[in-house]
Amino acid sequence: MTPKEYARLELLVSSDRRVLSRGGIIERVWSLEDPPSEETVKYHIKSLGHKLREFGAPDDFIDTVHGLGYRLKQL
């Protein structure tokens, strides 16, 4: 896992199942000098989900709350 992937996962884990918006993820994980677009965040979250599934996480481990953001599913 790359440092940015780990940072995104750590943010999701520490959010205590609160929904994190794409903008909120950008503010907490990327530098303000060169932030990505929200579409880039969408791609990175999807990629993180694929990587987690390779290690045995359920398909829906990262929950997309349409129009709001992302959170981890309660297991």
PQR file of N, CA, C, O and H, with PARSE charges and radii, in Angstrom:
ATOM      1  N   MET A   1       0.844  -1.174   0.000 -0.4000 1.5000
ATOM      2  CA  MET A   1       0.000   0.000   0.000 -0.0000 2.0000
ATOM      3  C   MET A   1       0.897   1.247   0.000  0.5500 1.7000
ATOM      4  O   MET A   1       1.896   1.305   0.716 -0.5500 1.4000
ATOM      5  N   THR A   2       0.530   2.221  -0.798 -0.4000 1.5000
ATOM      6  CA  THR A   2       1.307   3.459  -0.839 -0.0000 2.0000
ATOM      7  C   THR A   2       0.987   4.312   0.394  0.5500 1.7000
ATOM      8  O   THR A   2      -0.023   4.078   1.057 -0.5500 1.4000
ATOM      9  H   THR A   2      -0.282   2.175  -1.380  0.4000 1.0000
ATOM     10  N   PRO A   3       1.828   5.288   0.705 -0.5600 1.5000
ATOM     11  CA  PRO A   3       1.537   6.160   1.855  0.2800 2.0000
ATOM     12  C   PRO A   3       0.190   6.882   1.731  0.5500 1.7000
ATOM     13  O   PRO A   3      -0.518   7.033   2.726 -0.5500 1.4000
ATOM     14  N   LYS A   4      -0.168   7.326   0.533 -0.4000 1.5000
ATOM     15  CA  LYS A   4      -1.463   8.006   0.350 -0.0000 2.0000
ATOM     16  C   LYS A   4      -2.628   7.032   0.539  0.5500 1.7000
ATOM     17  O   LYS A   4      -3.645   7.391   1.133 -0.5500 1.4000
ATOM     18  H   LYS A   4       0.408   7.204  -0.275  0.4000 1.0000
ATOM     19  N   GLU A   5      -2.484   5.809   0.039 -0.4000 1.5000
ATOM     20  CA  GLU A   5      -3.537   4.801   0.237 -0.0000 2.0000
ATOM     21  C   GLU A   5      -3.702   4.518   1.723  0.5500 1.7000
ATOM     22  O   GLU A   5      -4.821   4.431   2.229 -0.5500 1.4000
ATOM     23  H   GLU A   5      -1.658   5.518  -0.443  0.4000 1.0000
ATOM     24  N   TYR A   6      -2.595   4.379   2.403 -0.4000 1.5000
ATOM     25  CA  TYR A   6      -2.660   4.135   3.849 -0.0000 2.0000
ATOM     26  C   TYR A   6      -3.321   5.316   4.554  0.5500 1.7000
ATOM     27  O   TYR A   6      -4.131   5.119   5.460 -0.5500 1.4000
ATOM     28  H   TYR A   6      -1.686   4.451   1.991  0.4000 1.0000
ATOM     29  N   ALA A   7      -2.990   6.529   4.153 -0.4000 1.5000
ATOM     30  CA  ALA A   7      -3.585   7.714   4.775 -0.0000 2.0000
ATOM     31  C   ALA A   7      -5.094   7.740   4.561  0.5500 1.7000
ATOM     32  O   ALA A   7      -5.837   8.085   5.480 -0.5500 1.4000
ATOM     33  H   ALA A   7      -2.332   6.689   3.417  0.4000 1.0000
ATOM     34  N   ARG A   8      -5.560   7.381   3.367 -0.4000 1.5000
ATOM     35  CA  ARG A   8      -7.005   7.342   3.102 -0.0000 2.0000
ATOM     36  C   ARG A   8      -7.681   6.268   3.948  0.5500 1.7000
ATOM     37  O   ARG A   8      -8.745   6.502   4.521 -0.5500 1.4000
ATOM     38  H   ARG A   8      -4.956   7.101   2.621  0.4000 1.0000
ATOM     39  N   LEU A   9      -7.064   5.097   4.025 -0.4000 1.5000
ATOM     40  CA  LEU A   9      -7.631   4.020   4.838 -0.0000 2.0000
ATOM     41  C   LEU A   9      -7.661   4.418   6.314  0.5500 1.7000
ATOM     42  O   LEU A   9      -8.659   4.193   6.999 -0.5500 1.4000
ATOM     43  H   LEU A   9      -6.200   4.907   3.559  0.4000 1.0000
ATOM     44  N   GLU A  10      -6.585   4.999   6.795 -0.4000 1.5000
ATOM     45  CA  GLU A  10      -6.519   5.433   8.200 -0.0000 2.0000
ATOM     46  C   GLU A  10      -7.616   6.470   8.485  0.5500 1.7000
ATOM     47  O   GLU A  10      -8.246   6.435   9.541 -0.5500 1.4000
ATOM     48  H   GLU A  10      -5.774   5.182   6.238  0.4000 1.0000
ATOM     49  N   LEU A  11      -7.836   7.378   7.553 -0.4000 1.5000
ATOM     50  CA  LEU A  11      -8.878   8.386   7.715 -0.0000 2.0000
ATOM     51  C   LEU A  11     -10.256   7.725   7.798  0.5500 1.7000
ATOM     52  O   LEU A  11     -11.063   8.088   8.655 -0.5500 1.4000
ATOM     53  H   LEU A  11      -7.324   7.406   6.695  0.4000 1.0000
ATOM     54  N   LEU A  12     -10.530   6.769   6.927 -0.4000 1.5000
ATOM     55  CA  LEU A  12     -11.813   6.066   6.960 -0.0000 2.0000
ATOM     56  C   LEU A  12     -11.991   5.286   8.261  0.5500 1.7000
ATOM     57  O   LEU A  12     -13.072   5.288   8.849 -0.5500 1.4000
ATOM     58  H   LEU A  12      -9.875   6.474   6.231  0.4000 1.0000
ATOM     59  N   VAL A  13     -10.940   4.630   8.702 -0.4000 1.5000
ATOM     60  CA  VAL A  13     -11.015   3.851   9.944 -0.0000 2.0000
ATOM     61  C   VAL A  13     -11.248   4.772  11.140  0.5500 1.7000
ATOM     62  O   VAL A  13     -12.049   4.458  12.020 -0.5500 1.4000
ATOM     63  H   VAL A  13     -10.061   4.628   8.225  0.4000 1.0000
ATOM     64  N   SER A  14     -10.562   5.889  11.171 -0.4000 1.5000
ATOM     65  CA  SER A  14     -10.657   6.792  12.320 -0.0000 2.0000
ATOM     66  C   SER A  14     -11.930   7.642  12.315  0.5500 1.7000
ATOM     67  O   SER A  14     -12.213   8.334  13.293 -0.5500 1.4000
ATOM     68  H   SER A  14      -9.911   6.144  10.456  0.4000 1.0000
ATOM     69  N   SER A  15     -12.690   7.597  11.236 -0.4000 1.5000
ATOM     70  CA  SER A  15     -13.896   8.440  11.143 -0.0000 2.0000
ATOM     71  C   SER A  15     -15.070   7.887  11.940  0.5500 1.7000
ATOM     72  O   SER A  15     -16.106   8.542  12.059 -0.5500 1.4000
ATOM     73  H   SER A  15     -12.460   7.035  10.442  0.4000 1.0000
ATOM     74  N   ASP A  16     -14.911   6.686  12.486 -0.4000 1.5000
ATOM     75  CA  ASP A  16     -15.964   6.081  13.313 -0.0000 2.0000
ATOM     76  C   ASP A  16     -17.292   6.006  12.567  0.5500 1.7000
ATOM     77  O   ASP A  16     -18.347   6.333  13.111 -0.5500 1.4000
ATOM     78  H   ASP A  16     -14.070   6.155  12.389  0.4000 1.0000
ATOM     79  N   ARG A  17     -17.218   5.564  11.292 -0.4000 1.5000
ATOM     80  CA  ARG A  17     -18.370   5.360  10.407 -0.0000 2.0000
ATOM     81  C   ARG A  17     -19.073   6.641  10.004  0.5500 1.7000
ATOM     82  O   ARG A  17     -20.148   6.579   9.409 -0.5500 1.4000
ATOM     83  H   ARG A  17     -16.361   5.299  10.850  0.4000 1.0000
ATOM     84  N   ARG A  18     -18.510   7.794  10.303 -0.4000 1.5000
ATOM     85  CA  ARG A  18     -19.075   9.044   9.775 -0.0000 2.0000
ATOM     86  C   ARG A  18     -18.788   9.086   8.280  0.5500 1.7000
ATOM     87  O   ARG A  18     -17.755   8.592   7.828 -0.5500 1.4000
ATOM     88  H   ARG A  18     -17.636   7.844  10.787  0.4000 1.0000
ATOM     89  N   VAL A  19     -19.683   9.662   7.529 -0.4000 1.5000
ATOM     90  CA  VAL A  19     -19.488   9.807   6.092 -0.0000 2.0000
ATOM     91  C   VAL A  19     -18.492  10.934   5.853  0.5500 1.7000
ATOM     92  O   VAL A  19     -18.639  12.035   6.383 -0.5500 1.4000
ATOM     93  H   VAL A  19     -20.522  10.064   7.897  0.4000 1.0000
ATOM     94  N   LEU A  20     -17.478  10.638   5.048 -0.4000 1.5000
ATOM     95  CA  LEU A  20     -16.470  11.634   4.694 -0.0000 2.0000
ATOM     96  C   LEU A  20     -16.708  12.077   3.253  0.5500 1.7000
ATOM     97  O   LEU A  20     -16.746  11.251   2.342 -0.5500 1.4000
ATOM     98  H   LEU A  20     -17.359   9.743   4.618  0.4000 1.0000
ATOM     99  N   SER A  21     -16.864  13.363   3.055 -0.4000 1.5000
ATOM    100  CA  SER A  21     -17.069  13.883   1.704 -0.0000 2.0000
ATOM    101  C   SER A  21     -15.752  13.833   0.937  0.5500 1.7000
ATOM    102  O   SER A  21     -14.679  13.718   1.531 -0.5500 1.4000
ATOM    103  H   SER A  21     -16.833  14.034   3.795  0.4000 1.0000
ATOM    104  N   ARG A  22     -15.846  13.918  -0.372 -0.4000 1.5000
ATOM    105  CA  ARG A  22     -14.624  13.956  -1.193 -0.0000 2.0000
ATOM    106  C   ARG A  22     -13.794  15.172  -0.822  0.5500 1.7000
ATOM    107  O   ARG A  22     -12.571  15.085  -0.716 -0.5500 1.4000
ATOM    108  H   ARG A  22     -16.717  14.011  -0.854  0.4000 1.0000
ATOM    109  N   GLY A  23     -14.456  16.309  -0.625 -0.4000 1.5000
ATOM    110  CA  GLY A  23     -13.739  17.519  -0.227 -0.0000 2.0000
ATOM    111  C   GLY A  23     -13.052  17.354   1.109  0.5500 1.7000
ATOM    112  O   GLY A  23     -11.926  17.818   1.288 -0.5500 1.4000
ATOM    113  H   GLY A  23     -15.450  16.380  -0.711  0.4000 1.0000
ATOM    114  N   GLY A  24     -13.709  16.703   2.047 -0.4000 1.5000
ATOM    115  CA  GLY A  24     -13.116  16.454   3.362 -0.0000 2.0000
ATOM    116  C   GLY A  24     -11.910  15.541   3.274  0.5500 1.7000
ATOM    117  O   GLY A  24     -10.924  15.730   3.986 -0.5500 1.4000
ATOM    118  H   GLY A  24     -14.624  16.326   1.901  0.4000 1.0000
ATOM    119  N   ILE A  25     -11.992  14.552   2.400 -0.4000 1.5000
ATOM    120  CA  ILE A  25     -10.852  13.646   2.203 -0.0000 2.0000
ATOM    121  C   ILE A  25      -9.686  14.421   1.600  0.5500 1.7000
ATOM    122  O   ILE A  25      -8.539  14.234   2.006 -0.5500 1.4000
ATOM    123  H   ILE A  25     -12.793  14.398   1.822  0.4000 1.0000
ATOM    124  N   ILE A  26      -9.972  15.285   0.640 -0.4000 1.5000
ATOM    125  CA  ILE A  26      -8.916  16.096   0.031 -0.0000 2.0000
ATOM    126  C   ILE A  26      -8.230  16.944   1.095  0.5500 1.7000
ATOM    127  O   ILE A  26      -7.002  16.997   1.147 -0.5500 1.4000
ATOM    128  H   ILE A  26     -10.904  15.437   0.311  0.4000 1.0000
ATOM    129  N   GLU A  27      -9.011  17.608   1.942 -0.4000 1.5000
ATOM    130  CA  GLU A  27      -8.447  18.477   2.977 -0.0000 2.0000
ATOM    131  C   GLU A  27      -7.542  17.729   3.949  0.5500 1.7000
ATOM    132  O   GLU A  27      -6.553  18.284   4.430 -0.5500 1.4000
ATOM    133  H   GLU A  27     -10.009  17.565   1.900  0.4000 1.0000
ATOM    134  N   ARG A  28      -7.871  16.486   4.239 -0.4000 1.5000
ATOM    135  CA  ARG A  28      -7.139  15.745   5.265 -0.0000 2.0000
ATOM    136  C   ARG A  28      -5.968  14.926   4.732  0.5500 1.7000
ATOM    137  O   ARG A  28      -5.050  14.602   5.486 -0.5500 1.4000
ATOM    138  H   ARG A  28      -8.674  16.035   3.849  0.4000 1.0000
ATOM    139  N   VAL A  29      -5.986  14.587   3.444 -0.4000 1.5000
ATOM    140  CA  VAL A  29      -4.969  13.672   2.919 -0.0000 2.0000
ATOM    141  C   VAL A  29      -3.979  14.354   1.974  0.5500 1.7000
ATOM    142  O   VAL A  29      -2.804  13.988   1.949 -0.5500 1.4000
ATOM    143  H   VAL A  29      -6.731  14.850   2.831  0.4000 1.0000
ATOM    144  N   TRP A  30      -4.430  15.329   1.206 -0.4000 1.5000
ATOM    145  CA  TRP A  30      -3.544  15.953   0.219 -0.0000 2.0000
ATOM    146  C   TRP A  30      -3.082  17.315   0.698  0.5500 1.7000
ATOM    147  O   TRP A  30      -3.714  17.930   1.558 -0.5500 1.4000
ATOM    148  H   TRP A  30      -5.384  15.627   1.226  0.4000 1.0000
ATOM    149  N   SER A  31      -1.990  17.778   0.144 -0.4000 1.5000
ATOM    150  CA  SER A  31      -1.508  19.120   0.466 -0.0000 2.0000
ATOM    151  C   SER A  31      -2.397  20.146  -0.218  0.5500 1.7000
ATOM    152  O   SER A  31      -2.941  19.890  -1.293 -0.5500 1.4000
ATOM    153  H   SER A  31      -1.477  17.279  -0.554  0.4000 1.0000
ATOM    154  N   LEU A  32      -2.540  21.282   0.396 -0.4000 1.5000
ATOM    155  CA  LEU A  32      -3.398  22.319  -0.164 -0.0000 2.0000
ATOM    156  C   LEU A  32      -2.777  22.994  -1.377  0.5500 1.7000
ATOM    157  O   LEU A  32      -3.478  23.665  -2.134 -0.5500 1.4000
ATOM    158  H   LEU A  32      -2.098  21.490   1.268  0.4000 1.0000
ATOM    159  N   GLU A  33      -1.476  22.828  -1.573 -0.4000 1.5000
ATOM    160  CA  GLU A  33      -0.823  23.433  -2.722 -0.0000 2.0000
ATOM    161  C   GLU A  33      -1.197  22.733  -4.027  0.5500 1.7000
ATOM    162  O   GLU A  33      -1.237  23.367  -5.081 -0.5500 1.4000
ATOM    163  H   GLU A  33      -0.906  22.282  -0.958  0.4000 1.0000
ATOM    164  N   ASP A  34      -1.468  21.439  -3.962 -0.4000 1.5000
ATOM    165  CA  ASP A  34      -1.734  20.675  -5.177 -0.0000 2.0000
ATOM    166  C   ASP A  34      -2.841  19.644  -4.942  0.5500 1.7000
ATOM    167  O   ASP A  34      -2.610  18.442  -5.077 -0.5500 1.4000
ATOM    168  H   ASP A  34      -1.436  20.924  -3.106  0.4000 1.0000
ATOM    169  N   PRO A  35      -4.053  20.116  -4.589 -0.5600 1.5000
ATOM    170  CA  PRO A  35      -5.125  19.155  -4.316  0.2800 2.0000
ATOM    171  C   PRO A  35      -5.656  18.535  -5.606  0.5500 1.7000
ATOM    172  O   PRO A  35      -5.639  19.182  -6.653 -0.5500 1.4000
ATOM    173  N   PRO A  36      -6.124  17.292  -5.543 -0.5600 1.5000
ATOM    174  CA  PRO A  36      -6.709  16.646  -6.719  0.2800 2.0000
ATOM    175  C   PRO A  36      -8.158  17.090  -6.893  0.5500 1.7000
ATOM    176  O   PRO A  36      -8.732  17.743  -6.021 -0.5500 1.4000
ATOM    177  N   SER A  37      -8.731  16.728  -8.024 -0.4000 1.5000
ATOM    178  CA  SER A  37     -10.162  16.974  -8.231 -0.0000 2.0000
ATOM    179  C   SER A  37     -10.962  15.941  -7.433  0.5500 1.7000
ATOM    180  O   SER A  37     -10.420  14.926  -6.996 -0.5500 1.4000
ATOM    181  H   SER A  37      -8.264  16.198  -8.732  0.4000 1.0000
ATOM    182  N   GLU A  38     -12.227  16.208  -7.255 -0.4000 1.5000
ATOM    183  CA  GLU A  38     -13.075  15.249  -6.544 -0.0000 2.0000
ATOM    184  C   GLU A  38     -13.218  13.954  -7.332  0.5500 1.7000
ATOM    185  O   GLU A  38     -13.379  12.889  -6.736 -0.5500 1.4000
ATOM    186  H   GLU A  38     -12.666  17.032  -7.610  0.4000 1.0000
ATOM    187  N   GLU A  39     -13.162  14.023  -8.658 -0.4000 1.5000
ATOM    188  CA  GLU A  39     -13.206  12.801  -9.479 -0.0000 2.0000
ATOM    189  C   GLU A  39     -11.973  11.935  -9.225  0.5500 1.7000
ATOM    190  O   GLU A  39     -12.056  10.707  -9.241 -0.5500 1.4000
ATOM    191  H   GLU A  39     -13.031  14.888  -9.142  0.4000 1.0000
ATOM    192  N   THR A  40     -10.838  12.575  -8.992 -0.4000 1.5000
ATOM    193  CA  THR A  40      -9.619  11.835  -8.685 -0.0000 2.0000
ATOM    194  C   THR A  40      -9.772  11.110  -7.355  0.5500 1.7000
ATOM    195  O   THR A  40      -9.320   9.973  -7.214 -0.5500 1.4000
ATOM    196  H   THR A  40     -10.770  13.572  -8.979  0.4000 1.0000
ATOM    197  N   VAL A  41     -10.399  11.750  -6.386 -0.4000 1.5000
ATOM    198  CA  VAL A  41     -10.645  11.107  -5.089 -0.0000 2.0000
ATOM    199  C   VAL A  41     -11.540   9.893  -5.289  0.5500 1.7000
ATOM    200  O   VAL A  41     -11.298   8.837  -4.704 -0.5500 1.4000
ATOM    201  H   VAL A  41     -10.767  12.673  -6.500  0.4000 1.0000
ATOM    202  N   LYS A  42     -12.568  10.038  -6.108 -0.4000 1.5000
ATOM    203  CA  LYS A  42     -13.466   8.911  -6.406 -0.0000 2.0000
ATOM    204  C   LYS A  42     -12.671   7.727  -6.956  0.5500 1.7000
ATOM    205  O   LYS A  42     -12.863   6.587  -6.531 -0.5500 1.4000
ATOM    206  H   LYS A  42     -12.765  10.896  -6.583  0.4000 1.0000
ATOM    207  N   TYR A  43     -11.790   8.005  -7.893 -0.4000 1.5000
ATOM    208  CA  TYR A  43     -10.949   6.956  -8.469 -0.0000 2.0000
ATOM    209  C   TYR A  43     -10.058   6.317  -7.393  0.5500 1.7000
ATOM    210  O   TYR A  43      -9.938   5.093  -7.339 -0.5500 1.4000
ATOM    211  H   TYR A  43     -11.634   8.930  -8.238  0.4000 1.0000
ATOM    212  N   HIS A  44      -9.445   7.126  -6.550 -0.4000 1.5000
ATOM    213  CA  HIS A  44      -8.538   6.604  -5.523 -0.0000 2.0000
ATOM    214  C   HIS A  44      -9.280   5.756  -4.492  0.5500 1.7000
ATOM    215  O   HIS A  44      -8.748   4.744  -4.035 -0.5500 1.4000
ATOM    216  H   HIS A  44      -9.542   8.121  -6.594  0.4000 1.0000
ATOM    217  N   ILE A  45     -10.485   6.145  -4.121 -0.4000 1.5000
ATOM    218  CA  ILE A  45     -11.269   5.344  -3.172 -0.0000 2.0000
ATOM    219  C   ILE A  45     -11.639   4.008  -3.814  0.5500 1.7000
ATOM    220  O   ILE A  45     -11.574   2.964  -3.165 -0.5500 1.4000
ATOM    221  H   ILE A  45     -10.918   6.967  -4.492  0.4000 1.0000
ATOM    222  N   LYS A  46     -12.022   4.042  -5.073 -0.4000 1.5000
ATOM    223  CA  LYS A  46     -12.355   2.805  -5.793 -0.0000 2.0000
ATOM    224  C   LYS A  46     -11.127   1.892  -5.862  0.5500 1.7000
ATOM    225  O   LYS A  46     -11.233   0.686  -5.640 -0.5500 1.4000
ATOM    226  H   LYS A  46     -12.075   4.889  -5.601  0.4000 1.0000
ATOM    227  N   SER A  47      -9.988   2.463  -6.162 -0.4000 1.5000
ATOM    228  CA  SER A  47      -8.743   1.703  -6.239 -0.0000 2.0000
ATOM    229  C   SER A  47      -8.374   1.100  -4.878  0.5500 1.7000
ATOM    230  O   SER A  47      -7.923  -0.043  -4.802 -0.5500 1.4000
ATOM    231  H   SER A  47      -9.902   3.443  -6.342  0.4000 1.0000
ATOM    232  N   LEU A  48      -8.570   1.874  -3.814 -0.4000 1.5000
ATOM    233  CA  LEU A  48      -8.303   1.371  -2.467 -0.0000 2.0000
ATOM    234  C   LEU A  48      -9.210   0.182  -2.160  0.5500 1.7000
ATOM    235  O   LEU A  48      -8.762  -0.804  -1.574 -0.5500 1.4000
ATOM    236  H   LEU A  48      -8.936   2.802  -3.877  0.4000 1.0000
ATOM    237  N   GLY A  49     -10.468   0.268  -2.548 -0.4000 1.5000
ATOM    238  CA  GLY A  49     -11.398  -0.850  -2.343 -0.0000 2.0000
ATOM    239  C   GLY A  49     -10.940  -2.104  -3.058  0.5500 1.7000
ATOM    240  O   GLY A  49     -11.024  -3.199  -2.502 -0.5500 1.4000
ATOM    241  H   GLY A  49     -10.832   1.069  -3.024  0.4000 1.0000
ATOM    242  N   HIS A  50     -10.453  -1.960  -4.296 -0.4000 1.5000
ATOM    243  CA  HIS A  50      -9.941  -3.112  -5.046 -0.0000 2.0000
ATOM    244  C   HIS A  50      -8.742  -3.735  -4.321  0.5500 1.7000
ATOM    245  O   HIS A  50      -8.643  -4.957  -4.204 -0.5500 1.4000
ATOM    246  H   HIS A  50     -10.385  -1.071  -4.748  0.4000 1.0000
ATOM    247  N   LYS A  51      -7.858  -2.903  -3.851 -0.4000 1.5000
ATOM    248  CA  LYS A  51      -6.670  -3.399  -3.178 -0.0000 2.0000
ATOM    249  C   LYS A  51      -7.043  -4.132  -1.886  0.5500 1.7000
ATOM    250  O   LYS A  51      -6.470  -5.176  -1.577 -0.5500 1.4000
ATOM    251  H   LYS A  51      -7.938  -1.910  -3.946  0.4000 1.0000
ATOM    252  N   LEU A  52      -7.993  -3.592  -1.142 -0.4000 1.5000
ATOM    253  CA  LEU A  52      -8.426  -4.233   0.101 -0.0000 2.0000
ATOM    254  C   LEU A  52      -9.080  -5.581  -0.176  0.5500 1.7000
ATOM    255  O   LEU A  52      -8.907  -6.524   0.597 -0.5500 1.4000
ATOM    256  H   LEU A  52      -8.459  -2.744  -1.394  0.4000 1.0000
ATOM    257  N   ARG A  53      -9.831  -5.682  -1.271 -0.4000 1.5000
ATOM    258  CA  ARG A  53     -10.449  -6.966  -1.633 -0.0000 2.0000
ATOM    259  C   ARG A  53      -9.392  -8.016  -1.948  0.5500 1.7000
ATOM    260  O   ARG A  53      -9.590  -9.198  -1.666 -0.5500 1.4000
ATOM    261  H   ARG A  53      -9.972  -4.917  -1.899  0.4000 1.0000
ATOM    262  N   GLU A  54      -8.276  -7.597  -2.529 -0.4000 1.5000
ATOM    263  CA  GLU A  54      -7.181  -8.537  -2.799 -0.0000 2.0000
ATOM    264  C   GLU A  54      -6.658  -9.168  -1.510  0.5500 1.7000
ATOM    265  O   GLU A  54      -6.117 -10.273  -1.518 -0.5500 1.4000
ATOM    266  H   GLU A  54      -8.116  -6.637  -2.758  0.4000 1.0000
ATOM    267  N   PHE A  55      -6.830  -8.442  -0.399 -0.4000 1.5000
ATOM    268  CA  PHE A  55      -6.357  -8.944   0.886 -0.0000 2.0000
ATOM    269  C   PHE A  55      -7.481  -9.517   1.739  0.5500 1.7000
ATOM    270  O   PHE A  55      -7.309  -9.724   2.940 -0.5500 1.4000
ATOM    271  H   PHE A  55      -7.269  -7.544  -0.393  0.4000 1.0000
ATOM    272  N   GLY A  56      -8.641  -9.776   1.115 -0.4000 1.5000
ATOM    273  CA  GLY A  56      -9.715 -10.481   1.802 -0.0000 2.0000
ATOM    274  C   GLY A  56     -10.840  -9.625   2.353  0.5500 1.7000
ATOM    275  O   GLY A  56     -11.748 -10.160   2.990 -0.5500 1.4000
ATOM    276  H   GLY A  56      -8.781  -9.608   0.139  0.4000 1.0000
ATOM    277  N   ALA A  57     -10.819  -8.336   2.137 -0.4000 1.5000
ATOM    278  CA  ALA A  57     -11.922  -7.489   2.607 -0.0000 2.0000
ATOM    279  C   ALA A  57     -13.171  -7.783   1.779  0.5500 1.7000
ATOM    280  O   ALA A  57     -13.059  -8.156   0.611 -0.5500 1.4000
ATOM    281  H   ALA A  57     -10.082  -7.902   1.619  0.4000 1.0000
ATOM    282  N   PRO A  58     -14.354  -7.620   2.363 -0.5600 1.5000
ATOM    283  CA  PRO A  58     -15.586  -7.838   1.594  0.2800 2.0000
ATOM    284  C   PRO A  58     -15.708  -6.825   0.453  0.5500 1.7000
ATOM    285  O   PRO A  58     -15.109  -5.751   0.496 -0.5500 1.4000
ATOM    286  N   ASP A  59     -16.488  -7.184  -0.563 -0.4000 1.5000
ATOM    287  CA  ASP A  59     -16.663  -6.327  -1.735 -0.0000 2.0000
ATOM    288  C   ASP A  59     -17.176  -4.937  -1.375  0.5500 1.7000
ATOM    289  O   ASP A  59     -16.805  -3.953  -2.014 -0.5500 1.4000
ATOM    290  H   ASP A  59     -16.974  -8.057  -0.598  0.4000 1.0000
ATOM    291  N   ASP A  60     -18.008  -4.856  -0.377 -0.4000 1.5000
ATOM    292  CA  ASP A  60     -18.618  -3.580  -0.018 -0.0000 2.0000
ATOM    293  C   ASP A  60     -18.010  -2.976   1.244  0.5500 1.7000
ATOM    294  O   ASP A  60     -18.701  -2.286   1.994 -0.5500 1.4000
ATOM    295  H   ASP A  60     -18.309  -5.656   0.143  0.4000 1.0000
ATOM    296  N   PHE A  61     -16.739  -3.226   1.483 -0.4000 1.5000
ATOM    297  CA  PHE A  61     -16.066  -2.747   2.693 -0.0000 2.0000
ATOM    298  C   PHE A  61     -16.096  -1.222   2.785  0.5500 1.7000
ATOM    299  O   PHE A  61     -16.299  -0.663   3.863 -0.5500 1.4000
ATOM    300  H   PHE A  61     -16.178  -3.787   0.874  0.4000 1.0000
ATOM    301  N   ILE A  62     -15.893  -0.557   1.655 -0.4000 1.5000
ATOM    302  CA  ILE A  62     -16.019   0.900   1.619 -0.0000 2.0000
ATOM    303  C   ILE A  62     -17.392   1.216   1.056  0.5500 1.7000
ATOM    304  O   ILE A  62     -17.706   0.870  -0.083 -0.5500 1.4000
ATOM    305  H   ILE A  62     -15.728  -1.011   0.779  0.4000 1.0000
ATOM    306  N   ASP A  63     -18.197   1.869   1.857 -0.4000 1.5000
ATOM    307  CA  ASP A  63     -19.579   2.186   1.507 -0.0000 2.0000
ATOM    308  C   ASP A  63     -19.630   3.559   0.845  0.5500 1.7000
ATOM    309  O   ASP A  63     -19.158   4.546   1.409 -0.5500 1.4000
ATOM    310  H   ASP A  63     -17.942   2.151   2.782  0.4000 1.0000
ATOM    311  N   THR A  64     -20.204   3.615  -0.356 -0.4000 1.5000
ATOM    312  CA  THR A  64     -20.423   4.889  -1.032 -0.0000 2.0000
ATOM    313  C   THR A  64     -21.805   5.385  -0.658  0.5500 1.7000
ATOM    314  O   THR A  64     -22.804   4.720  -0.933 -0.5500 1.4000
ATOM    315  H   THR A  64     -20.587   2.814  -0.814  0.4000 1.0000
ATOM    316  N   VAL A  65     -21.866   6.538  -0.039 -0.4000 1.5000
ATOM    317  CA  VAL A  65     -23.139   7.164   0.306 -0.0000 2.0000
ATOM    318  C   VAL A  65     -23.371   8.221  -0.768  0.5500 1.7000
ATOM    319  O   VAL A  65     -22.814   9.317  -0.708 -0.5500 1.4000
ATOM    320  H   VAL A  65     -21.054   7.079   0.184  0.4000 1.0000
ATOM    321  N   HIS A  66     -24.195   7.879  -1.743 -0.4000 1.5000
ATOM    322  CA  HIS A  66     -24.367   8.705  -2.937 -0.0000 2.0000
ATOM    323  C   HIS A  66     -24.727  10.150  -2.591  0.5500 1.7000
ATOM    324  O   HIS A  66     -25.640  10.419  -1.810 -0.5500 1.4000
ATOM    325  H   HIS A  66     -24.648   6.988  -1.792  0.4000 1.0000
ATOM    326  N   GLY A  67     -23.990  11.049  -3.190 -0.4000 1.5000
ATOM    327  CA  GLY A  67     -24.194  12.469  -2.977 -0.0000 2.0000
ATOM    328  C   GLY A  67     -23.539  13.023  -1.730  0.5500 1.7000
ATOM    329  O   GLY A  67     -23.512  14.236  -1.524 -0.5500 1.4000
ATOM    330  H   GLY A  67     -23.248  10.830  -3.824  0.4000 1.0000
ATOM    331  N   LEU A  68     -23.003  12.126  -0.884 -0.4000 1.5000
ATOM    332  CA  LEU A  68     -22.399  12.588   0.369 -0.0000 2.0000
ATOM    333  C   LEU A  68     -20.921  12.243   0.489  0.5500 1.7000
ATOM    334  O   LEU A  68     -20.106  13.116   0.787 -0.5500 1.4000
ATOM    335  H   LEU A  68     -23.024  11.141  -1.052  0.4000 1.0000
ATOM    336  N   GLY A  69     -20.562  10.977   0.260 -0.4000 1.5000
ATOM    337  CA  GLY A  69     -19.149  10.594   0.411 -0.0000 2.0000
ATOM    338  C   GLY A  69     -18.980   9.112   0.681  0.5500 1.7000
ATOM    339  O   GLY A  69     -19.659   8.271   0.092 -0.5500 1.4000
ATOM    340  H   GLY A  69     -21.223  10.268   0.017  0.4000 1.0000
ATOM    341  N   TYR A  70     -18.054   8.810   1.589 -0.4000 1.5000
ATOM    342  CA  TYR A  70     -17.648   7.414   1.838 -0.0000 2.0000
ATOM    343  C   TYR A  70     -17.519   7.157   3.332  0.5500 1.7000
ATOM    344  O   TYR A  70     -17.263   8.063   4.125 -0.5500 1.4000
ATOM    345  H   TYR A  70     -17.502   9.493   2.067  0.4000 1.0000
ATOM    346  N   ARG A  71     -17.705   5.895   3.686 -0.4000 1.5000
ATOM    347  CA  ARG A  71     -17.449   5.417   5.037 -0.0000 2.0000
ATOM    348  C   ARG A  71     -17.181   3.936   4.969  0.5500 1.7000
ATOM    349  O   ARG A  71     -17.454   3.296   3.953 -0.5500 1.4000
ATOM    350  H   ARG A  71     -17.913   5.158   3.042  0.4000 1.0000
ATOM    351  N   LEU A  72     -16.650   3.387   6.039 -0.4000 1.5000
ATOM    352  CA  LEU A  72     -16.442   1.939   6.098 -0.0000 2.0000
ATOM    353  C   LEU A  72     -17.739   1.289   6.556  0.5500 1.7000
ATOM    354  O   LEU A  72     -18.448   1.813   7.415 -0.5500 1.4000
ATOM    355  H   LEU A  72     -16.429   3.907   6.864  0.4000 1.0000
ATOM    356  N   LYS A  73     -18.031   0.146   5.968 -0.4000 1.5000
ATOM    357  CA  LYS A  73     -19.217  -0.624   6.383 -0.0000 2.0000
ATOM    358  C   LYS A  73     -18.996  -1.172   7.775  0.5500 1.7000
ATOM    359  O   LYS A  73     -17.871  -1.494   8.159 -0.5500 1.4000
ATOM    360  H   LYS A  73     -17.455  -0.280   5.270  0.4000 1.0000
ATOM    361  N   GLN A  74     -20.063  -1.275   8.516 -0.4000 1.5000
ATOM    362  CA  GLN A  74     -19.986  -1.908   9.828 -0.0000 2.0000
ATOM    363  C   GLN A  74     -19.942  -3.416   9.615  0.5500 1.7000
ATOM    364  O   GLN A  74     -20.779  -3.970   8.903 -0.5500 1.4000
ATOM    365  H   GLN A  74     -20.977  -1.014   8.204  0.4000 1.0000
ATOM    366  N   LEU A  75     -18.986  -4.067  10.220 -0.4000 1.5000
ATOM    367  CA  LEU A  75     -18.863  -5.512  10.059 -0.0000 2.0000
ATOM    368  C   LEU A  75     -19.497  -6.259  11.198  0.5500 1.7000
ATOM    369  O   LEU A  75     -19.479  -7.490  11.215 -0.5500 1.4000
ATOM    370  H   LEU A  75     -18.306  -3.617  10.798  0.4000 1.0000
TER
END
